[in-house]
Structures are given as C-alpha cells and as structure tokens.
Amino acid sequence: MAKAKWLGHSCVLVTVEGAKIIIDPFIKGNPQCPIQLEQLPKIDVVLVTHGHADHLGDAIEICMAHDALLIGVYELCVYCQSRGVRKAYPMHIGGSAKFSFGMVKLTPAIHGSAITHPSTVYTGEACGFILVADGSTLYHAGDTALFGDMKLIGERNRIDCAFIPIGDNFTMGIDDAVEATLMLHPKVVVPMHYDTFPVIKADPNEFARKLSEADKTIRCCILSPGEEVEY
C-alpha cells in the first residue's frame, strides 16, 4: 500500500514499492516543515508542479545530492538542468509516461510558473500530477483555481487520494476546494497549501465539515505536518 506524508504547504513525500517520491519539496524556509533537508530519506524522484519558490523549493539541491530524477514541465526541467540537475524527464500537460515505479501524468492547473528572484525566468505552465503506483492513484493538484475539467480527471481516474489546496488568495479557497473534491470524488482528500503564511490562513475543519455536508462518502483526512496517510 502506498503512503503519503505531508511535510507542510504542498510538500508531499510518497512511499511506493521501490521508490521514494517527493512532490514540491519546499523544506528550507518552510515554517510548517517538521524536518531539515538532511533528514530526508534517500529520494529517488522529485516532482515539481511549477517554478514558484515555495514549490520548486529545494528540488535542485535534492536532485543533485540524491542523484534523483526530476519530473516536470519541459521549461522547468530545462531550467533545473541549467542549474546542475543531471537527471530530468521533461513532460507537458496531458502527457503521461511510465517509469520503474509507476506512471506519471501531468494535469492542468490554473496558476503561474516562474522563477522570480533575482530575475524573472519563465518556467512553463503550472501543472498537477496523477501518480499511479502500487495499484493506487494519487492526485496532487498543485496550485490551482477551480476548473470544470476536474470532473473529467475524476471520471477518468479512480483517485484513491487527492491533495487539494484550500488557502485561497493564490489558489482555491475552501468553497471552491469542496466543489473540486466533489468533481474529483477521491476516496480520501487531504487539504494542503494553507496556514504557511498569514495570507493563506484557512481552517481545514471548515473544509471537512462543508465536504461532509455535501458528500459523506469522501473521507477528509486532516494531517499535521509530518503525518501520513495510507491509500
């Protein structure tokens, strides 16, 4: 059975047979993250949804230190390769690829994507990920607004676990996140991308309550940073 550990913000450490996969590895500078960079286990794969600093995070350093494979949109992979990443697998939205650990597909996300310091560098479109491994399916929405094609994502993928942003301002807020979850209809949903900074403060219990009022068949799993869910 696959496991997903939330490390705060949008950072998720996934353990499947034969691989440890980290998504949006914002560790240094993340006030929610319960571990230091050097406390990470051996990472095999790094997935990055977009180029903003709180999502690209420590991806380059992790890839170089762990000899990990970076997977993301083409422009972001090219940027990371220019910064020293040795192994990268460029993809783009709608594309899927099979790896030794399973299948990865890039889904749409309505958001920006750029390196913004010290100068602005375009890093392609933002994305989400479908990860199929160990016979289970995880959906990480990345940073995104609500969009109607989430219904298609839910219909075409039997999602066991979904990580959905609820923090508003830069992404969906609680009400839109509830609607997104109803369209995706995962077995388990985990709220993310909230409370890291004051501007994205949100109450995950309100999200869980509103979701339960709308559909009691979907389990909301509120994790504290460092806790994990099996799916």
C-alpha positions as CSV (number, residue, x, y, z in Angstrom):
1,M,0.0,0.0,0.0
2,A,1.3,3.5,-0.9
3,K,1.9,6.1,1.8
4,A,1.8,9.9,1.5
5,K,3.4,12.1,4.2
6,W,2.5,15.8,4.3
7,L,5.5,18.0,5.1
8,G,3.6,21.2,5.2
9,H,2.4,23.6,2.5
10,S,2.3,21.5,-0.7
11,C,5.2,19.2,0.0
12,V,4.3,15.5,0.0
13,L,6.6,12.6,0.5
14,V,5.2,9.5,-1.3
15,T,6.5,6.0,-0.5
16,V,5.7,3.2,-3.0
17,E,7.4,-0.1,-3.7
18,G,10.9,0.7,-5.0
19,A,10.8,4.4,-4.8
20,K,10.5,7.5,-2.6
21,I,9.0,10.4,-4.4
22,I,8.8,13.9,-3.1
23,I,6.4,16.5,-4.6
24,D,7.1,20.3,-4.4
25,P,10.0,19.9,-1.9
26,F,9.7,23.3,-0.1
27,I,11.7,22.4,3.1
28,K,14.2,25.1,3.8
29,G,12.3,28.2,4.7
30,N,9.0,26.4,5.1
31,P,7.7,27.2,8.6
32,Q,5.5,24.2,8.6
33,C,8.0,21.5,7.6
34,P,8.9,19.3,10.6
35,I,12.3,18.1,9.2
36,Q,15.5,19.5,8.0
37,L,16.8,18.9,4.4
38,E,19.5,16.5,5.7
39,Q,16.8,14.4,7.5
40,L,15.1,13.4,4.2
41,P,15.4,9.7,3.4
42,K,17.1,8.7,0.1
43,I,14.9,10.4,-2.6
44,D,14.5,8.7,-6.0
45,V,12.2,11.0,-7.8
46,V,11.3,14.7,-7.5
47,L,8.0,16.0,-8.9
48,V,7.6,19.8,-9.2
49,T,4.3,21.4,-10.1
50,H,5.6,24.9,-11.0
51,G,8.5,27.3,-10.6
52,H,7.5,29.4,-7.7
53,A,10.0,29.3,-4.8
54,D,7.6,27.7,-2.4
55,H,7.1,24.7,-4.7
56,L,10.4,24.3,-6.6
57,G,11.9,24.8,-3.2
58,D,14.9,22.5,-2.7
59,A,14.3,20.4,-5.8
60,I,17.6,21.2,-7.4
61,E,19.7,20.6,-4.3
62,I,17.8,17.3,-3.6
63,C,18.2,16.1,-7.2
64,M,22.0,16.7,-7.1
65,A,22.6,15.3,-3.6
66,H,20.4,12.2,-4.0
67,D,21.0,11.7,-7.8
68,A,17.2,11.8,-8.1
69,L,15.2,12.1,-11.2
70,L,13.3,15.3,-11.7
71,I,9.9,15.2,-13.5
72,G,8.1,18.3,-14.5
73,V,7.1,20.5,-17.5
74,Y,9.7,21.0,-20.2
75,E,10.7,24.5,-19.4
76,L,11.1,23.9,-15.7
77,C,13.2,20.8,-16.4
78,V,15.5,22.7,-18.8
79,Y,16.0,25.5,-16.2
80,C,16.9,22.9,-13.5
81,Q,19.3,21.2,-15.8
82,S,21.0,24.5,-16.4
83,R,21.5,24.7,-12.6
84,G,23.2,21.4,-12.4
85,V,20.4,18.7,-12.3
86,R,21.8,15.6,-14.0
87,K,18.7,13.5,-14.5
88,A,15.5,15.1,-15.7
89,Y,12.5,13.9,-17.6
90,P,10.7,16.8,-19.3
91,M,6.9,16.4,-19.9
92,H,4.0,18.7,-20.5
93,I,0.3,18.9,-19.6
94,G,-1.7,16.0,-20.9
95,G,1.3,13.8,-21.3
96,S,2.0,10.6,-19.4
97,A,5.0,8.3,-19.0
98,K,5.8,5.0,-17.4
99,F,8.7,4.6,-15.0
100,S,10.0,1.7,-13.0
101,F,7.9,2.8,-10.0
102,G,4.7,3.5,-11.9
103,M,3.0,6.1,-14.2
104,V,3.0,9.9,-14.0
105,K,0.6,12.1,-15.9
106,L,0.6,15.9,-15.9
107,T,-2.7,17.5,-15.4
108,P,-3.8,21.2,-16.0
109,A,-3.5,23.7,-13.2
110,I,-4.6,27.3,-13.5
111,H,-1.7,29.2,-12.0
112,G,1.5,31.0,-12.9
113,S,5.0,29.5,-13.1
114,A,8.3,31.4,-13.0
115,I,11.4,31.9,-11.0
116,T,11.1,35.4,-9.6
117,H,14.4,36.1,-7.9
118,P,16.9,37.5,-8.6
119,S,15.3,37.9,-12.0
120,T,12.2,36.5,-13.6
121,V,12.6,33.3,-15.6
122,Y,9.6,31.7,-17.3
123,T,9.3,28.0,-16.3
124,G,6.4,26.8,-18.5
125,E,2.8,26.2,-17.3
126,A,1.8,25.1,-13.9
127,C,0.6,21.5,-13.6
128,G,-0.8,18.9,-11.2
129,F,0.2,15.2,-11.1
130,I,-1.6,11.9,-11.4
131,L,0.7,9.3,-9.8
132,V,-0.2,5.6,-10.3
133,A,1.9,3.2,-8.3
134,D,1.4,0.1,-6.1
135,G,-2.0,-0.3,-7.6
136,S,-3.2,3.1,-6.2
137,T,-3.8,6.5,-7.7
138,L,-2.7,9.8,-6.1
139,Y,-3.7,13.2,-7.5
140,H,-1.7,16.3,-6.4
141,A,-3.5,19.3,-7.7
142,G,-0.6,21.7,-7.4
143,D,-1.5,25.4,-7.1
144,T,-4.7,25.9,-9.0
145,A,-8.1,27.6,-9.3
146,L,-11.2,25.5,-9.6
147,F,-11.8,24.4,-13.2
148,G,-14.5,22.3,-14.8
149,D,-12.2,19.7,-16.2
150,M,-11.6,18.4,-12.7
151,K,-14.8,16.4,-13.3
152,L,-13.0,14.7,-16.3
153,I,-10.0,14.0,-14.1
154,G,-12.2,12.3,-11.6
155,E,-14.2,10.4,-14.2
156,R,-11.1,9.1,-16.0
157,N,-9.0,8.2,-12.9
158,R,-10.2,6.2,-9.9
159,I,-8.5,8.5,-7.4
160,D,-7.6,6.9,-4.1
161,C,-6.0,10.0,-2.5
162,A,-6.1,13.7,-3.5
163,F,-4.1,16.6,-2.2
164,I,-6.1,19.8,-2.7
165,P,-5.2,23.5,-1.9
166,I,-7.6,25.3,0.3
167,G,-5.8,28.5,1.3
168,D,-7.4,31.0,-1.0
169,N,-5.7,34.2,-2.3
170,F,-3.2,32.3,-4.6
171,T,-5.3,29.2,-5.1
172,M,-8.8,27.8,-4.5
173,G,-10.4,28.7,-1.2
174,I,-12.5,26.3,0.9
175,D,-15.8,26.5,-1.0
176,D,-14.1,26.0,-4.4
177,A,-11.9,23.2,-2.9
178,V,-15.1,21.5,-1.8
179,E,-16.5,21.7,-5.3
180,A,-13.3,20.5,-6.8
181,T,-13.3,17.5,-4.4
182,L,-16.9,16.6,-5.4
183,M,-15.9,16.6,-9.0
184,L,-12.8,14.5,-8.4
185,H,-14.5,12.2,-6.0
186,P,-11.4,10.6,-4.4
187,K,-11.7,8.0,-1.7
188,V,-9.6,10.3,0.6
189,V,-8.9,14.0,0.3
190,V,-6.1,15.9,2.2
191,P,-6.2,19.7,2.4
192,M,-2.9,21.5,1.7
193,H,-1.5,24.9,0.9
194,Y,-2.9,26.7,3.9
195,D,-1.6,28.4,7.1
196,T,2.0,28.5,5.8
197,F,1.8,32.3,5.7
198,P,-0.9,34.7,7.1
199,V,-2.3,35.5,3.6
200,I,-3.3,31.8,3.1
201,K,-4.7,31.1,6.6
202,A,-7.7,28.7,6.4
203,D,-9.5,26.3,8.7
204,P,-9.2,22.7,7.4
205,N,-12.0,21.6,9.8
206,E,-14.4,24.0,8.0
207,F,-13.4,22.3,4.7
208,A,-14.0,18.9,6.2
209,R,-17.4,20.0,7.6
210,K,-18.6,21.5,4.3
211,L,-17.4,18.5,2.4
212,S,-19.2,16.1,4.7
213,E,-22.4,18.1,4.4
214,A,-22.1,17.8,0.6
215,D,-20.9,14.2,0.3
216,K,-20.4,11.8,3.2
217,T,-18.7,9.1,1.0
218,I,-15.5,11.1,0.7
219,R,-13.2,10.9,3.7
220,C,-11.3,14.1,4.6
221,C,-8.0,13.4,6.3
222,I,-6.6,16.4,8.0
223,L,-2.9,15.9,8.5
224,S,-0.5,17.7,10.7
225,P,3.0,18.3,9.1
226,G,4.9,15.0,9.4
227,E,1.8,12.8,9.5
228,E,1.0,10.4,6.7
229,V,-2.0,8.6,5.1
230,E,-2.1,5.2,3.5
231,Y,-4.1,5.0,0.4
